[in-house]
Amino acid sequence: MCTYAFVHYKLHYACVSCRIGFKRHPRDAGHTCPRCAAPLLCAGHDFAAPRRSDRKAWSVVAVVLGAGLRYEGFEPCGCGRDPKFRPRTRAQVRARRVIAARTGVPLAELLGRADPLEPR
């Protein structure tokens, strides 16, 4: 049964500069941060915002969302649950940036791999 076919769940949105997350229904015009009026980045259905005081974790979230990735655990229709890998530490991001520079593979693709050296 398709989970997302019958119910329209709210998505997580994040403001990286304020280090804050919200749940909102998606809309075409986008959402703005109530604190700084900057546009919120869509983080997906399964985003868990780190604590506001955890600057290191928010820097990782900024890289992942800046690369255009989202935190999703369900397939787009919601039928299967296949958690996607997202880096959690700055060391994981740094290793993927080095490999992207050496191999020429886009950073967004390497951020989605659990093992960045594994060929697709």
C-alpha positions, 0 to 999 in steps of 0.5 A: 500500500502506498503510504504517501498516496492517501495522506499528504504528510508535512515535510521538514524544512530547515533554516541553516543560518538560524539552525532551526527546523519546521514541519510544513505542508509543501507549496509552490511559493516556498516557505520563509524562516520566521526569524530571518525571512530567508527561504527554508530548505526542504529537508524531506520526510525523515529529517531530524534536526540537530540541537541548535547549539550543535554547530558541527552537525548543522554544518553537515546538514548545510552541505547535504541540503546545499547539494540538493539532497533530502533526508528520505527513508521511504521510496517516493510513493511510500511503498518500500522503506530503503533508508538512504545514507547521509553523512553525520560528521564533518569527517565523512563530508571531508572524505567525500569532498576529497574523493570528489576532487580526485575522481571528478564524481559529483559531490551530491552523488558521493554524499548519498553513498555509504562507501564513497570508494564503491563504484556505482 
